[in-house]
Amino acid sequence: MSIRDIEDIEKLKKINQALISRVERSMDQQRNAFSLFQTAINLENRVRSRTEELRAILRRLEESNIDLVAAKENAERANLSKTRFLAAASHDILQPLNAAHLSVSALAEIQTSEEGRKLVRQVERSLETMEDLLRMLLDISKLDAGVVEPQISDVALEPLLTSLKSDFQPVAAQKCLRLRFRPCNAVVRSDRTMLRRILQNIISNAIRYTRRGGVLVGVRQRAGMVRVDIADTGCGIPEDQREAIFEEFHRAPQSTEADLAGGGLGLGLSIVRRMTETLGHPIGFSSRIGRGTVFHLDLPPAETVFIEQRPAGADAEPPRGYGLFGTKVLLVEDQEDVRQAMTTLLERWQCTVRAAGSTADTLAALRDASWIPDIIIADQHLEGSDLGSTTIAAVRNHLTRDIPALIVTADMTDAVTRAAQETGVELMRKPLKPAELRALLAHLLA
């Protein structure tokens, strides 16, 4: 039966309503499908846009990483160049500084007035401050560049601490402070030179910032390590300064002119931090304002069970009681001002000096067979790329005898140390301290 055959109006309305509902549902479904389609397109566009943004960010990050790597390489090259520059510059600067030290020392011996001696002491202090600053800057540069190779060995602490006590006892006495070192028989694994420098800088700071009381250095076993404690009764370190004290040129905010009178360049603890990191020795401290500070340095113990105890003072400066009167000194130095200053100083010590600037000149000075040197003092870097170690070997070969010799140089590299060891001679760094030079000469001649 078709719709035309239906005469019931109500029935037709119902059918019509059903058809309309079906059409509306169909349209709703189409609208929903279209909406989903539109949503999918929008999402795809958004994903594509975000993907492009991420790709652009990744490209920028990659470019930034390339720039950072290049900048890091440039910084490392600049750091190494700075180290080489400072090493070269320090060598050139230390040469005239060495001449000044020697000349001032000779000048001090001929002063008769108190005013003249006072001026000489002022000049000596200024030269020593300049020397300390140069050496510290060079040390920092080498440590930052990572060119320092620690020479790890068994180090007995007792002789090292005895040596430090000998160095600092007069300084503490001048400030009316007590300086005590507790005896110990501990042996540790470290670089002896660097370890001594670390302890030296900490003790120096402790004495500098202590006005009353004193400084105590002790050693004890702690958690499988050997701990060195340096305790003082100084001004203490504020809480907000606990990291700043290891920065370059940092000085205690409560320090006075009297505290800094003996130097106080603000580089000591900066070098301590770098050296302890290079050696892998943990360092820390505890402090109370107005009560003092205790620095703790933890060192790995050596496997050595027993060491032969050397007599107290074995590491102290060699005795100065030996005379140099009449000593024949062969001086090999290419710098005219240094040569003249050294000659003047040696002659003030009643030595007979023959000077030369190269290996050829040195051998020429020995043509007189009646004059045979008692000792040779040679700079390492001479005229015409000659080396002092080579000159010493040539002189010994020429005279067929093993004459005591000493290399003096402003070159701080390990190569010079190895050259001295291979030649079998002593080594001193410029600027020379006349008293130490005289003591070493007397020791070698004895």
URJOWO-V773104 format. One record per run of one state. SS is the DSSP state (hx for helix, st for strand, lp for the rest). FROM is the first residue (numbers start at 0). TO is the last residue. If there is no record, write none. Layout:
BEGIN
ss=SS from=FROM to=TO
ss=SS from=FROM to=TO
END
This chain:
BEGIN
ss=lp from=0 to=1
ss=hx from=2 to=4
ss=lp from=5 to=7
ss=hx from=8 to=108
ss=lp from=109 to=112
ss=hx from=113 to=144
ss=lp from=145 to=150
ss=st from=151 to=155
ss=hx from=156 to=173
ss=lp from=174 to=176
ss=st from=177 to=180
ss=lp from=181 to=185
ss=st from=186 to=190
ss=hx from=191 to=207
ss=lp from=208 to=212
ss=st from=213 to=221
ss=lp from=222 to=223
ss=st from=224 to=231
ss=lp from=232 to=237
ss=hx from=238 to=240
ss=lp from=241 to=242
ss=hx from=243 to=245
ss=lp from=246 to=266
ss=hx from=267 to=278
ss=lp from=279 to=281
ss=st from=282 to=287
ss=lp from=288 to=290
ss=st from=291 to=300
ss=lp from=301 to=326
ss=st from=327 to=331
ss=lp from=332 to=334
ss=hx from=335 to=347
ss=lp from=348 to=350
ss=st from=351 to=355
ss=lp from=356 to=357
ss=hx from=358 to=364
ss=lp from=365 to=373
ss=st from=374 to=378
ss=lp from=379 to=379
ss=st from=380 to=380
ss=lp from=381 to=381
ss=hx from=382 to=384
ss=lp from=385 to=385
ss=st from=386 to=386
ss=hx from=387 to=398
ss=lp from=399 to=402
ss=st from=403 to=408
ss=lp from=409 to=412
ss=hx from=413 to=422
ss=lp from=423 to=424
ss=st from=425 to=428
ss=lp from=429 to=432
ss=hx from=433 to=444
ss=lp from=445 to=445
END
